[in-house]
Amino acid sequence: MNSRLVLAVSAAILCTTGCGDDGPPTLDYPVSISNTGAELEGHTPAGFAGSGTGLLAGDNLDADFPDGEGVQFFVSFELPAGLEAGPTVLRSEALDEVGDPFEDLGALRAHPMFFDEFAPELYDQRPDGEGIACERADATTIECDVTPMLTNAVVKNRTHVQFRLRFDTPGDGDGEPDLARFFLTDPTTNEPGIFNLIVEAPSPAPVDGS
C-alpha cells in the first residue's frame, strides 16, 4: 500500500469519531436551556414524604397543611451534547409571591441534586453539595450563579443538572402563608420555560508562557 493511500485511510478512520455528523454539535454561546417540566419536577414537604407538581417554596401551602411545615421544589435540565462548562446562571421570570417569603423565611437557595425520578422520598435526600442563594432581580425574577454545579455535572458526564430550591427557614409557624410560586399558566403545575439555565462560553485555555 503506497504512502498516499495509507494517509487517506488514516484520515478517514480519524474522521469517524470527530468529523462531520459523527462529532458533537457546535453550540452557539450563550446557551439557554429550559427546565424539563413533567415527571422530573415538583414539590415536596421539607419534613415528611409527599409531593405535588407545582414549583413552589415556603410555608402554609393550604388550610390542610401543617402549620409551620415548609415545602421545597425540584427542577431538572437536560444538558445538550457538546456543552462545555462556563459561567452559568439559573434564572426565572415567573415568580409570584404570596405573603412575604423572602423577608420572613430568609434566602431561597439552589442546592445541587442528583436523582433518576421525582418522588415523595426526595424530601430528605441530602444535596450533592452546598446551596447558593438566589437574588431577586425584580419583582418577578430571580437569578442564582450555579457555575460550580453545572461544571460538576459536565465533568461527571451527566445528562442532567438538577436543583432543589428551599428557603433557609422552610416554615415560620406564624399561621400565615409565605410562598414563592413559579409558574406560567397554573401554580399547581410545572412546564418547560419556567426556569432557564444560561451558560456562557467557557474561558479560553491559557497559552503556555503567557
C-alpha positions in Angstrom: 0.0 0.0 0.0 1.5 3.4 -1.0 2.0 6.2 1.5 -0.8 8.4 0.0 -3.3 5.6 0.4 -2.2 5.0 4.0 -2.7 8.7 4.8 -6.1 8.7 3.2 -7.3 5.6 5.1 -5.9 7.0 8.4 -7.7 10.3 7.9 -11.0 8.5 7.2 -10.7 6.4 10.3 -10.0 9.5 12.5 -12.9 11.4 10.9 -15.4 8.7 12.0 -15.0 9.9 15.6 -14.5 13.6 15.3 -15.6 15.0 11.9 -18.9 15.8 10.1 -22.1 14.5 11.5 -20.4 12.0 13.9 -18.9 14.6 16.2 -20.7 16.6 18.9 -22.6 19.6 17.6 -21.1 23.1 17.8 -23.1 25.2 20.2 -23.6 29.0 20.0 -23.0 30.6 23.3 -24.7 31.8 25.4 -26.7 28.6 25.5 -30.2 28.8 27.1 -31.6 25.5 28.5 -35.2 25.3 29.6 -36.3 23.2 32.6 -37.7 19.8 31.5 -41.1 20.0 33.3 -43.3 17.0 33.7 -42.2 13.9 35.7 -38.7 15.1 36.7 -40.1 18.1 38.7 -42.4 19.1 41.5 -42.5 20.0 45.2 -42.3 18.0 48.5 -42.8 18.9 52.1 -39.5 19.7 53.8 -40.2 17.4 56.8 -42.2 14.4 55.5 -42.8 12.4 52.4 -45.4 13.8 50.0 -45.4 15.5 46.6 -47.1 17.8 44.2 -46.5 19.1 40.6 -46.2 22.8 41.2 -42.9 24.6 41.7 -43.2 26.5 45.0 -41.3 27.0 48.2 -42.4 28.4 51.6 -45.0 27.6 54.2 -48.7 27.1 54.9 -49.4 25.8 51.4 -53.1 25.4 52.2 -55.6 25.1 55.0 -54.9 21.4 55.4 -51.1 21.8 55.5 -49.5 21.5 59.0 -48.8 25.0 60.4 -45.1 25.8 60.2 -44.3 23.0 57.8 -42.5 24.1 54.7 -42.3 23.0 51.1 -39.4 22.8 48.6 -39.2 22.1 44.9 -37.0 20.3 42.4 -36.2 21.3 38.8 -34.2 19.5 36.1 -32.4 20.5 33.0 -31.3 18.2 30.2 -27.8 19.1 29.0 -27.2 19.2 25.2 -24.5 17.2 23.7 -21.2 19.1 23.3 -21.9 21.5 26.1 -18.8 22.9 27.8 -18.8 24.3 31.3 -18.8 28.1 31.5 -20.3 30.8 33.8 -23.9 29.7 34.4 -27.0 31.4 35.8 -30.2 29.8 36.9 -33.0 32.2 36.1 -36.8 32.5 36.3 -39.0 35.4 35.3 -42.1 33.6 36.6 -42.0 34.4 40.3 -45.3 35.1 42.1 -45.3 35.8 45.9 -47.9 35.0 48.5 -47.2 36.8 51.8 -43.5 37.9 52.2 -41.4 34.7 51.9 -38.1 36.5 51.2 -38.5 38.7 54.3 -39.8 36.0 56.7 -38.0 32.8 55.6 -34.6 34.0 54.6 -32.7 33.3 51.4 -34.0 31.0 48.7 -31.2 28.6 47.9 -30.5 26.3 45.0 -28.9 23.1 46.1 -27.4 20.6 43.6 -29.2 17.3 43.5 -28.9 14.0 41.5 -31.9 11.7 41.1 -33.4 9.4 38.5 -37.0 10.4 39.1 -39.0 12.8 41.1 -40.7 11.1 44.1 -42.1 11.9 47.6 -39.0 10.2 49.1 -36.8 13.1 47.8 -38.0 15.2 50.7 -35.0 14.3 52.9 -32.4 13.3 50.3 -29.1 15.1 51.0 -28.0 17.6 48.4 -24.9 16.9 46.2 -23.1 20.0 47.5 -23.5 23.4 49.1 -26.5 25.6 48.3 -26.2 29.0 46.6 -28.5 31.9 47.5 -30.7 33.3 44.7 -31.1 37.0 44.2 -34.2 38.9 43.1 -33.5 41.0 40.1 -37.0 42.4 40.2 -40.5 41.6 41.5 -40.9 38.5 39.2 -37.3 37.5 38.5 -34.7 35.5 40.5 -31.2 34.6 39.5 -28.6 32.2 41.0 -25.0 31.7 40.0 -24.8 27.9 39.6 -21.5 27.7 37.7 -19.9 25.2 40.2 -23.0 22.9 39.8 -23.0 23.0 36.0 -19.3 22.4 35.9 -19.6 19.4 38.2 -22.3 17.9 36.0 -20.3 18.4 32.8 -17.1 16.9 34.4 -19.1 13.8 35.5 -20.7 13.4 32.0 -24.2 13.7 33.5 -27.1 14.1 31.1 -29.0 16.4 33.5 -28.3 19.0 36.1 -30.8 19.2 38.9 -31.6 21.5 41.8 -33.6 21.7 45.0 -34.8 25.2 45.9 -35.7 25.8 49.5 -35.8 28.8 51.9 -33.3 28.9 54.8 -36.3 28.6 57.2 -38.8 26.3 55.4 -41.7 27.5 57.7 -42.0 30.1 60.4 -45.1 28.8 62.2 -47.0 32.2 62.2 -50.1 30.7 60.6 -49.8 32.9 57.5 -48.8 31.6 54.1 -45.4 32.8 52.8 -44.8 31.2 49.4 -42.7 31.8 46.3 -44.5 30.2 43.4 -43.1 29.8 39.9 -45.5 29.2 37.1 -46.5 30.4 33.6 -50.2 29.4 33.4 -51.1 27.4 36.6 -49.4 27.4 40.0 -50.3 23.8 40.6 -48.4 22.5 37.6 -44.9 22.7 36.1 -44.0 23.1 32.5 -40.9 23.9 30.4 -39.8 27.5 30.4 -40.5 28.4 34.0 -36.7 28.3 34.7 -33.8 28.6 32.3 -30.1 27.9 32.6 -28.0 30.4 30.7 -24.5 29.0 30.0 -21.9 31.5 28.8 -18.9 30.5 26.7 -16.1 28.8 28.6 -12.9 30.8 29.3 -10.2 30.1 26.7 -7.4 27.8 27.9 -4.3 29.6 29.0 -1.4 29.7 26.5 1.9 28.3 27.7 4.3 31.1 28.6 1.6 33.8 28.7 
